[in-house]
Structures are given as structure tokens and as C-alpha cells.
Amino acid sequence: MSTKCTIAHDASFHFYQEMLDDDHVYLELRTTQFEARYGHVVIPIPVHIWETIRPLGGVRLDLVDKDDSELLAMVDV
């Protein structure tokens, strides 16, 4: 059973969160060059991938003050 919760993906990337890790999101890139040394990794993110994941990273603070009935009403629409 996978513990990955997909946020966005296509054939060249997988952007996801681990079910038991509320502090991180993960970006898996396929066939991408990278530079690594001890304690340091540089991964170039192709623009089409960045443009796909960029709008997904924000926290919805506008929902903080809503109670359960208001949230359920938004989902039922």
C-alpha cells in the first residue's frame, strides 16, 4: 500500500505528500540532471513542471475561520 498522496503528476514528475508527514511535500523528477555533494543537492526544475505545481503550494488561510457546516456546504455545491 502506497503512503503517497499525489498533488500533481505527469510522465516526467510526481509531486506528492507522504500520508504521515505533514511537514514536507516531495517532488520526484524523472530523467533530470542534478548536482550533488555532501549536504547539498541542486536539481533543475523544468519550467513546465514549475508552472504546474506553483499554484498548488499555497495554504488556504481563507478557510481557517469557517466552521464545519460552512466547509461541508462548500463541498456539497
A tleap script that builds the chain and sets N, CA, C and O, in Angstrom:
source leaprc.protein.ff14SB
mol = sequence {
  NMET SER THR LYS CYS THR ILE ALA HIE ASP
  ALA SER PHE HIE PHE TYR GLN GLU MET LEU
  ASP ASP ASP HIE VAL TYR LEU GLU LEU ARG
  THR THR GLN PHE GLU ALA ARG TYR GLY HIE
  VAL VAL ILE PRO ILE PRO VAL HIE ILE TRP
  GLU THR ILE ARG PRO LEU GLY GLY VAL ARG
  LEU ASP LEU VAL ASP LYS ASP ASP SER GLU
  LEU LEU ALA MET VAL ASP CVAL
}
set mol.1.N position { 0.840 -1.183 0.000 }
set mol.1.CA position { 0.000 0.000 0.000 }
set mol.1.C position { 0.887 1.248 0.000 }
set mol.1.O position { 1.818 1.360 0.797 }
set mol.2.N position { 0.589 2.170 -0.891 }
set mol.2.CA position { 1.357 3.402 -1.002 }
set mol.2.C position { 0.895 4.406 0.051 }
set mol.2.O position { -0.288 4.481 0.382 }
set mol.3.N position { 1.840 5.166 0.561 }
set mol.3.CA position { 1.502 6.224 1.511 }
set mol.3.C position { 1.616 7.595 0.856 }
set mol.3.O position { 1.578 8.618 1.541 }
set mol.4.N position { 1.756 7.619 -0.483 }
set mol.4.CA position { 1.884 8.874 -1.211 }
set mol.4.C position { 0.503 9.410 -1.579 }
set mol.4.O position { -0.367 8.675 -2.048 }
set mol.5.N position { 0.327 10.709 -1.354 }
set mol.5.CA position { -0.906 11.390 -1.739 }
set mol.5.C position { -0.538 12.376 -2.853 }
set mol.5.O position { 0.051 13.425 -2.591 }
set mol.6.N position { -0.885 12.038 -4.078 }
set mol.6.CA position { -0.495 12.819 -5.247 }
set mol.6.C position { -1.168 14.188 -5.251 }
set mol.6.O position { -2.375 14.316 -5.049 }
set mol.7.N position { -0.342 15.202 -5.489 }
set mol.7.CA position { -0.837 16.565 -5.660 }
set mol.7.C position { -0.929 16.881 -7.148 }
set mol.7.O position { -1.916 17.458 -7.604 }
set mol.8.N position { 0.104 16.502 -7.908 }
set mol.8.CA position { 0.126 16.679 -9.367 }
set mol.8.C position { 1.160 15.714 -9.933 }
set mol.8.O position { 2.133 15.365 -9.263 }
set mol.9.N position { 0.937 15.284 -11.184 }
set mol.9.CA position { 1.915 14.390 -11.812 }
set mol.9.C position { 1.712 14.354 -13.319 }
set mol.9.O position { 0.641 14.687 -13.828 }
set mol.10.N position { 2.753 13.947 -14.013 }
set mol.10.CA position { 2.677 13.547 -15.410 }
set mol.10.C position { 3.815 12.561 -15.628 }
set mol.10.O position { 4.378 12.051 -14.659 }
set mol.11.N position { 4.160 12.286 -16.861 }
set mol.11.CA position { 5.181 11.277 -17.141 }
set mol.11.C position { 6.572 11.676 -16.656 }
set mol.11.O position { 7.419 10.806 -16.450 }
set mol.12.N position { 6.828 12.970 -16.469 }
set mol.12.CA position { 8.168 13.421 -16.104 }
set mol.12.C position { 8.337 13.816 -14.639 }
set mol.12.O position { 9.461 14.068 -14.206 }
set mol.13.N position { 7.246 13.879 -13.861 }
set mol.13.CA position { 7.378 14.255 -12.452 }
set mol.13.C position { 6.223 13.717 -11.622 }
set mol.13.O position { 5.169 13.354 -12.144 }
set mol.14.N position { 6.452 13.675 -10.309 }
set mol.14.CA position { 5.419 13.306 -9.339 }
set mol.14.C position { 5.584 14.241 -8.141 }
set mol.14.O position { 6.611 14.204 -7.463 }
set mol.15.N position { 4.593 15.066 -7.879 }
set mol.15.CA position { 4.585 15.994 -6.756 }
set mol.15.C position { 3.590 15.429 -5.751 }
set mol.15.O position { 2.412 15.278 -6.072 }
set mol.16.N position { 4.046 15.115 -4.540 }
set mol.16.CA position { 3.185 14.411 -3.602 }
set mol.16.C position { 3.535 14.722 -2.154 }
set mol.16.O position { 4.564 15.327 -1.853 }
set mol.17.N position { 2.642 14.285 -1.268 }
set mol.17.CA position { 2.876 14.367 0.165 }
set mol.17.C position { 2.772 12.960 0.724 }
set mol.17.O position { 1.931 12.172 0.289 }
set mol.18.N position { 3.627 12.643 1.689 }
set mol.18.CA position { 3.537 11.365 2.385 }
set mol.18.C position { 2.422 11.484 3.429 }
set mol.18.O position { 2.316 12.500 4.115 }
set mol.19.N position { 1.603 10.452 3.542 }
set mol.19.CA position { 0.431 10.492 4.416 }
set mol.19.C position { 0.779 10.808 5.878 }
set mol.19.O position { 0.010 11.491 6.555 }
set mol.20.N position { 1.908 10.328 6.365 }
set mol.20.CA position { 2.266 10.511 7.771 }
set mol.20.C position { 3.238 11.665 7.996 }
set mol.20.O position { 3.786 11.803 9.089 }
set mol.21.N position { 3.458 12.490 6.985 }
set mol.21.CA position { 4.405 13.601 7.078 }
set mol.21.C position { 3.702 14.896 6.712 }
set mol.21.O position { 3.542 15.207 5.532 }
set mol.22.N position { 3.283 15.651 7.717 }
set mol.22.CA position { 2.575 16.907 7.481 }
set mol.22.C position { 3.520 18.091 7.291 }
set mol.22.O position { 3.064 19.210 7.055 }
set mol.23.N position { 4.826 17.860 7.390 }
set mol.23.CA position { 5.787 18.954 7.328 }
set mol.23.C position { 6.487 19.113 5.983 }
set mol.23.O position { 7.227 20.078 5.793 }
set mol.24.N position { 6.272 18.185 5.040 }
set mol.24.CA position { 7.001 18.225 3.772 }
set mol.24.C position { 6.098 17.848 2.606 }
set mol.24.O position { 5.090 17.161 2.777 }
set mol.25.N position { 6.473 18.304 1.429 }
set mol.25.CA position { 5.970 17.785 0.170 }
set mol.25.C position { 7.189 17.312 -0.599 }
set mol.25.O position { 8.307 17.746 -0.320 }
set mol.26.N position { 6.988 16.432 -1.558 }
set mol.26.CA position { 8.096 15.829 -2.287 }
set mol.26.C position { 7.902 16.000 -3.787 }
set mol.26.O position { 6.787 15.905 -4.300 }
set mol.27.N position { 8.994 16.251 -4.472 }
set mol.27.CA position { 8.978 16.370 -5.927 }
set mol.27.C position { 9.949 15.338 -6.490 }
set mol.27.O position { 11.160 15.441 -6.290 }
set mol.28.N position { 9.422 14.363 -7.180 }
set mol.28.CA position { 10.232 13.337 -7.843 }
set mol.28.C position { 10.313 13.694 -9.318 }
set mol.28.O position { 9.290 13.774 -9.997 }
set mol.29.N position { 11.527 13.909 -9.817 }
set mol.29.CA position { 11.735 14.243 -11.223 }
set mol.29.C position { 12.363 13.049 -11.926 }
set mol.29.O position { 13.282 12.425 -11.395 }
set mol.30.N position { 11.878 12.733 -13.103 }
set mol.30.CA position { 12.424 11.617 -13.880 }
set mol.30.C position { 13.302 12.160 -15.001 }
set mol.30.O position { 12.955 13.144 -15.653 }
set mol.31.N position { 14.421 11.521 -15.214 }
set mol.31.CA position { 15.385 11.863 -16.275 }
set mol.31.C position { 15.839 13.315 -16.216 }
set mol.31.O position { 15.939 13.978 -17.249 }
set mol.32.N position { 16.112 13.807 -15.025 }
set mol.32.CA position { 16.611 15.167 -14.861 }
set mol.32.C position { 18.043 15.126 -14.354 }
set mol.32.O position { 18.372 14.322 -13.482 }
set mol.33.N position { 18.889 15.979 -14.890 }
set mol.33.CA position { 20.262 16.088 -14.415 }
set mol.33.C position { 20.263 16.742 -13.035 }
set mol.33.O position { 19.387 17.551 -12.729 }
set mol.34.N position { 21.240 16.397 -12.208 }
set mol.34.CA position { 21.357 17.018 -10.912 }
set mol.34.C position { 22.818 17.090 -10.489 }
set mol.34.O position { 23.676 16.387 -11.024 }
set mol.35.N position { 23.073 17.948 -9.526 }
set mol.35.CA position { 24.412 18.112 -8.958 }
set mol.35.C position { 24.292 17.813 -7.467 }
set mol.35.O position { 23.419 18.362 -6.794 }
set mol.36.N position { 25.160 16.947 -6.946 }
set mol.36.CA position { 25.084 16.593 -5.526 }
set mol.36.C position { 26.472 16.480 -4.929 }
set mol.36.O position { 27.422 16.024 -5.565 }
set mol.37.N position { 26.550 16.914 -3.681 }
set mol.37.CA position { 27.742 16.705 -2.872 }
set mol.37.C position { 27.258 16.602 -1.431 }
set mol.37.O position { 26.066 16.776 -1.179 }
set mol.38.N position { 28.112 16.337 -0.513 }
set mol.38.CA position { 27.708 16.128 0.868 }
set mol.38.C position { 26.893 17.313 1.394 }
set mol.38.O position { 27.379 18.444 1.433 }
set mol.39.N position { 25.659 17.042 1.794 }
set mol.39.CA position { 24.802 18.071 2.371 }
set mol.39.C position { 24.254 19.100 1.405 }
set mol.39.O position { 23.757 20.142 1.833 }
set mol.40.N position { 24.334 18.828 0.097 }
set mol.40.CA position { 23.927 19.835 -0.886 }
set mol.40.C position { 23.454 19.141 -2.161 }
set mol.40.O position { 24.170 18.304 -2.712 }
set mol.41.N position { 22.271 19.477 -2.629 }
set mol.41.CA position { 21.745 18.932 -3.881 }
set mol.41.C position { 21.132 20.074 -4.678 }
set mol.41.O position { 20.387 20.887 -4.130 }
set mol.42.N position { 21.442 20.138 -5.962 }
set mol.42.CA position { 20.836 21.110 -6.868 }
set mol.42.C position { 20.119 20.328 -7.955 }
set mol.42.O position { 20.720 19.501 -8.641 }
set mol.43.N position { 18.834 20.595 -8.102 }
set mol.43.CA position { 18.025 19.912 -9.111 }
set mol.43.C position { 17.328 20.977 -9.954 }
set mol.43.O position { 16.529 21.750 -9.426 }
set mol.44.N position { 17.614 21.031 -11.240 }
set mol.44.CA position { 16.903 21.988 -12.082 }
set mol.44.C position { 15.468 21.511 -12.316 }
set mol.44.O position { 15.249 20.369 -12.719 }
set mol.45.N position { 14.506 22.375 -12.065 }
set mol.45.CA position { 13.103 22.029 -12.278 }
set mol.45.C position { 12.667 22.648 -13.596 }
set mol.45.O position { 12.690 23.871 -13.738 }
set mol.46.N position { 12.267 21.822 -14.567 }
set mol.46.CA position { 11.817 22.365 -15.847 }
set mol.46.C position { 10.633 23.320 -15.657 }
set mol.46.O position { 9.788 23.100 -14.790 }
set mol.47.N position { 10.579 24.357 -16.456 }
set mol.47.CA position { 9.561 25.394 -16.312 }
set mol.47.C position { 8.148 24.824 -16.387 }
set mol.47.O position { 7.281 25.256 -15.628 }
set mol.48.N position { 7.889 23.862 -17.282 }
set mol.48.CA position { 6.527 23.329 -17.393 }
set mol.48.C position { 6.104 22.612 -16.111 }
set mol.48.O position { 4.923 22.619 -15.765 }
set mol.49.N position { 7.040 22.001 -15.410 }
set mol.49.CA position { 6.721 21.360 -14.128 }
set mol.49.C position { 6.479 22.427 -13.068 }
set mol.49.O position { 5.510 22.340 -12.314 }
set mol.50.N position { 7.347 23.432 -13.001 }
set mol.50.CA position { 7.164 24.509 -12.035 }
set mol.50.C position { 5.820 25.200 -12.228 }
set mol.50.O position { 5.132 25.480 -11.247 }
set mol.51.N position { 5.435 25.476 -13.454 }
set mol.51.CA position { 4.163 26.152 -13.717 }
set mol.51.C position { 2.977 25.270 -13.329 }
set mol.51.O position { 1.906 25.783 -13.005 }
set mol.52.N position { 3.156 23.960 -13.357 }
set mol.52.CA position { 2.086 23.049 -12.932 }
set mol.52.C position { 1.948 23.039 -11.414 }
set mol.52.O position { 0.831 23.083 -10.899 }
set mol.53.N position { 3.072 22.980 -10.684 }
set mol.53.CA position { 2.993 22.844 -9.222 }
set mol.53.C position { 2.908 24.177 -8.485 }
set mol.53.O position { 2.457 24.214 -7.340 }
set mol.54.N position { 3.325 25.252 -9.104 }
set mol.54.CA position { 3.361 26.557 -8.418 }
set mol.54.C position { 2.026 26.956 -7.803 }
set mol.54.O position { 2.010 27.355 -6.638 }
set mol.55.N position { 0.912 26.873 -8.510 }
set mol.55.CA position { -0.349 27.305 -7.890 }
set mol.55.C position { -0.872 26.333 -6.831 }
set mol.55.O position { -1.831 26.655 -6.129 }
set mol.56.N position { -0.267 25.156 -6.703 }
set mol.56.CA position { -0.757 24.157 -5.758 }
set mol.56.C position { -0.129 24.270 -4.381 }
set mol.56.O position { -0.594 23.614 -3.448 }
set mol.57.N position { 0.908 25.076 -4.220 }
set mol.57.CA position { 1.666 25.099 -2.984 }
set mol.57.C position { 1.137 25.983 -1.884 }
set mol.57.O position { 1.626 25.909 -0.757 }
set mol.58.N position { 0.163 26.812 -2.163 }
set mol.58.CA position { -0.309 27.756 -1.156 }
set mol.58.C position { -1.243 27.130 -0.140 }
set mol.58.O position { -1.952 26.167 -0.432 }
set mol.59.N position { -1.232 27.687 1.048 }
set mol.59.CA position { -2.133 27.251 2.111 }
set mol.59.C position { -3.409 28.075 2.018 }
set mol.59.O position { -3.353 29.289 1.822 }
set mol.60.N position { -4.559 27.420 2.158 }
set mol.60.CA position { -5.848 28.105 2.063 }
set mol.60.C position { -6.215 28.723 3.411 }
set mol.60.O position { -7.012 28.153 4.156 }
set mol.61.N position { -5.647 29.872 3.725 }
set mol.61.CA position { -5.939 30.519 5.002 }
set mol.61.C position { -7.351 31.095 5.051 }
set mol.61.O position { -7.863 31.385 6.133 }
set mol.62.N position { -7.983 31.264 3.895 }
set mol.62.CA position { -9.341 31.781 3.880 }
set mol.62.C position { -10.336 30.787 4.484 }
set mol.62.O position { -11.477 31.157 4.761 }
set mol.63.N position { -9.929 29.539 4.691 }
set mol.63.CA position { -10.818 28.524 5.256 }
set mol.63.C position { -10.687 28.392 6.770 }
set mol.63.O position { -11.476 27.680 7.391 }
set mol.64.N position { -9.719 29.056 7.371 }
set mol.64.CA position { -9.416 28.882 8.800 }
set mol.64.C position { -10.598 29.239 9.692 }
set mol.64.O position { -10.860 28.538 10.669 }
set mol.65.N position { -11.303 30.295 9.384 }
set mol.65.CA position { -12.380 30.780 10.255 }
set mol.65.C position { -13.737 30.143 9.964 }
set mol.65.O position { -14.727 30.481 10.613 }
set mol.66.N position { -13.797 29.240 9.013 }
set mol.66.CA position { -15.076 28.607 8.675 }
set mol.66.C position { -15.340 27.425 9.615 }
set mol.66.O position { -14.419 26.697 9.984 }
set mol.67.N position { -16.610 27.244 9.996 }
set mol.67.CA position { -16.946 26.090 10.833 }
set mol.67.C position { -17.289 24.897 9.934 }
set mol.67.O position { -17.336 25.027 8.710 }
set mol.68.N position { -17.525 23.750 10.544 }
set mol.68.CA position { -17.750 22.518 9.781 }
set mol.68.C position { -18.921 22.625 8.812 }
set mol.68.O position { -18.830 22.142 7.683 }
set mol.69.N position { -20.004 23.243 9.228 }
set mol.69.CA position { -21.177 23.328 8.351 }
set mol.69.C position { -20.879 24.170 7.105 }
set mol.69.O position { -21.344 23.849 6.012 }
set mol.70.N position { -20.103 25.244 7.273 }
set mol.70.CA position { -19.727 26.073 6.122 }
set mol.70.C position { -18.824 25.310 5.159 }
set mol.70.O position { -18.984 25.406 3.942 }
set mol.71.N position { -17.871 24.550 5.710 }
set mol.71.CA position { -16.977 23.753 4.854 }
set mol.71.C position { -17.762 22.686 4.115 }
set mol.71.O position { -17.541 22.475 2.922 }
set mol.72.N position { -18.678 22.007 4.799 }
set mol.72.CA position { -19.492 20.988 4.146 }
set mol.72.C position { -20.371 21.581 3.059 }
set mol.72.O position { -20.584 20.951 2.023 }
set mol.73.N position { -20.880 22.773 3.280 }
set mol.73.CA position { -21.696 23.437 2.262 }
set mol.73.C position { -20.867 23.740 1.025 }
set mol.73.O position { -21.376 23.646 -0.092 }
set mol.74.N position { -19.609 24.098 1.198 }
set mol.74.CA position { -18.741 24.365 0.044 }
set mol.74.C position { -18.487 23.094 -0.764 }
set mol.74.O position { -18.407 23.149 -1.991 }
set mol.75.N position { -18.363 21.976 -0.104 }
set mol.75.CA position { -18.084 20.713 -0.768 }
set mol.75.C position { -19.323 20.191 -1.481 }
set mol.75.O position { -19.208 19.596 -2.552 }
set mol.76.N position { -20.494 20.399 -0.915 }
set mol.76.CA position { -21.739 19.884 -1.479 }
set mol.76.C position { -22.209 20.642 -2.705 }
set mol.76.O position { -23.125 20.182 -3.385 }
set mol.77.N position { -21.622 21.777 -3.010 }
set mol.77.CA position { -22.057 22.598 -4.145 }
set mol.77.C position { -21.865 21.883 -5.458 }
set mol.77.O position { -22.180 22.434 -6.513 }
savepdb mol mol.pdb
quit
